[in-house]
Amino acid sequence: MSQIKRVAVLGSGTMGLGIAGMCASAGCDVLLLDLHKESCDSALPRLVAGRTPVLEDENRLQLITTGSFADDMPKIADCQWICEAIVEEVSAKRRIFREAERYRSDGSILSTNTSGIPLRDLYTGMPERLQQDVAVTHFFNPVHAMKLVELVPGTRTRSEAIAVLADFLGNTVGKGVVYAKDTVNFIGNRIGCLWINAGLHLAEKSILTDGLTVEQVDALLSTPMGFPATGLYGLCDLIGIDVMYNVNRNLEENLPENDSSRRFIALPEKVQGMYDRGQLGRKTGGGFYKLIRHADGSKSMEVFDLAPETWRSEAPVTLQENEQSFRDLFENPGNPGRLVRDLMATTLCYTAGCVPEIADDIVNVDRAMRWGFGWEKGPFQLMDEIGAHSLIALANERPFAMPNMLQVLIDSGEPTFYRHQGTEFLTVCGQWERVPD
């Protein structure tokens, strides 16, 4: 098999529909299946709706054929790639894997779009043929807008299957492919969730003891850092505190016992209170922020003040001259600098300790955070920006072993993780290699 021309997507929810639309937009024939054909048919109009539709050319809808699992699963025999995108539940995914294995053709690739379930939990005990053709293809939502897809093989997955998927996703569909390992939450969510969880704990402490506000925290942890404008609390409102709670339960179950991020898994006190009240974010009309629509048609924003736990009007934030960049903030001696320094030292040291556990090299980690979380620079690029050896000095003050990649840097005698304008990177062996296209 040299090329993927026909794709089957199993599941017509938000992610499945997005994957189907992405493939149709690239000119592929798509078979979209769900429990009921009507679910697929009613979902299709969403692909051409809105200001930035998945399918700008409505004629591409004709490339998508719909059906049901019960009646149309045999049709996947004509597909070179079958992508499962049903509910995040192991037993349900295993059932659909077994059903797909009955009908798929030799050499076809079966992947799961999961954000955190280990692939091995899905294929263990399955036929050898399936284990050779299985992978994770983890897309980020919305599929058509987010560049990142994490590609994860199983222990017995054929290298050819991964190469074919990478070529299709990168060159035909136009995604940014990163190669991850079968570890909890893969790359992007492993690092991104640590940043969010540690941020919630450290920011709440800064608000309650140092007098910072929710607005100040988001102003600091956004544009000056090269992060999206949502900041920390705005991002949690977008994701949903309930989603973070459930993600953390998965982390609690699957993280290594000695993983340093475990101390941040439980939501901090004030955020846990919001979860308990059902104050979850945009989906419930308000989380940390709440949009107020007035009778005269005007709008205003309210902020949930964590200290008294009451709503108040949003206050404008003006950052100081020494709060305009990541490096300035990292070196800032005041309370804003302390928050940034504590959070980013925690995040960057953790990231340095995750290679090669979650990925074989730093390039895949940096790309995952840029393409999946909208960071202008990846973690190792940020280490180079502030001077990795200043981070090493902070790491020496912590009650943990020196993170692996920082130790590699020390042993290599090199000052940075990248050199020659970012065209070469330091490997886990302390050697220089060219950054792949």
C-alpha positions, 0 to 999 in steps of 0.5 A: 500500500503506497497511498491512502485514498479512502478513509473510514471514520468510526464515530460522528461526534465532534472529533470524528466529524472533524477528521472526516471533513479534514479528509474530504477537504483533502480530496479523499473518499470518506466512509463515516459510520456511527450507531445510527446513520441518522446521526451521521446525516444530521452531523454533516451540515456542521461541516459547511456551517459557521464563519470558518467552515471545515469544508469551504467547498460544499461539493466536497460533502459528496465525498462523504458516505454515511452509514451505521456500524450494524449495516455498513461495517463491511464497507471498511474493506475498501479503506486503507485507513480506518480511524476510530473516534468514539467515546473515550472508554476502553471497553467501547473502543476495544469492541469497535476494534474487534468489529473493525478487525473482522472486515478490514483488508490486509495492510489497512491501518486501524488507528484510535483518536484518543487523548490519553488512553494508552494504546496498549490497553486497546490492542492487548489480546487482539490478533497479531494482524491487528497489532501490526497495523494499529496506532494512535492518531491524536488530533486536537480540536478543532481538527481543521484548525489545529495543526498538531497530530500525535502519531503513536505506534504500538510495540508491534506496529509495522514501521511501514504503517507509521510511515504511510500514515505520517506521509498522508497526514503530513503531505496530503492533509497538511498536518504537523506530525509529531512522533510520540510514545505510548505513555499517558497523555502522550506529549502535548497533554502530558506537558500542557496538563502539567502547566495548567495544573501547576499553574492553578496551584501556584496562581491561587497561592499568588492570588491569596498571599501576594495580592495578584488578581485573576486578570493579572495572572492571565495577562502575565501568562499569555502574550508576554510569554508567547502563549495564547491570549486566553492565559491560564484561567481563560484556557480553563474556562474554554476547556472546562474545569470538569474536563480537567478534573476527568483528565486528572483522574486519568493521570492519577491512574496512569502516571508513574508512581514517582512522577513529580507532577502528581503533587498537582493532580488534585485541584486547588481548594478554590477551583475544587469548590467551583467544580463542586458548584458546577461553575465549570467555564463557558459551557455553564455560563461562567467559570473564572469569567462571565459575559454579562449581556445588558438590556440595552444590548451592551456587554461587560465581563465579570471575573470570579475573585478567588479570595472572597469567592464573589463576582466583580467587574473585570479590571484592566491590567497594564503590565510594567516595562519589566513584564513584557517578555518571558525573559524579563518576567523570569528575572523579575524579582517581584511577585509577578516574576516569582509566579512566572519563575516558579511555574515555568521552572516547574514546567521546563524541568518536568519537560526536560525529565520526560525525554526520552520517556514520552518522545525520542527527542526534543524536537517532537516535544517542542513541535507538540507544544507549538502546534497543539497549545499555540506556544510561540516557542517550545519548552526547550527553545524557551530554555535556550531563551532564558539560558538553560544553565540558569534553569539548571541552577534552579533545578539544583535547589529542588528535591528531585534528581537533575532532569535527564535532558538538563543532565545531558546538556551538562555532560555535553558541555554545550550552552544550548539545546539548539544551535546554528539558528535552530537548524541542529538540536542536541540528542539524548546521546549528547550529539548534534543532529539536523532538525528534520523538516 
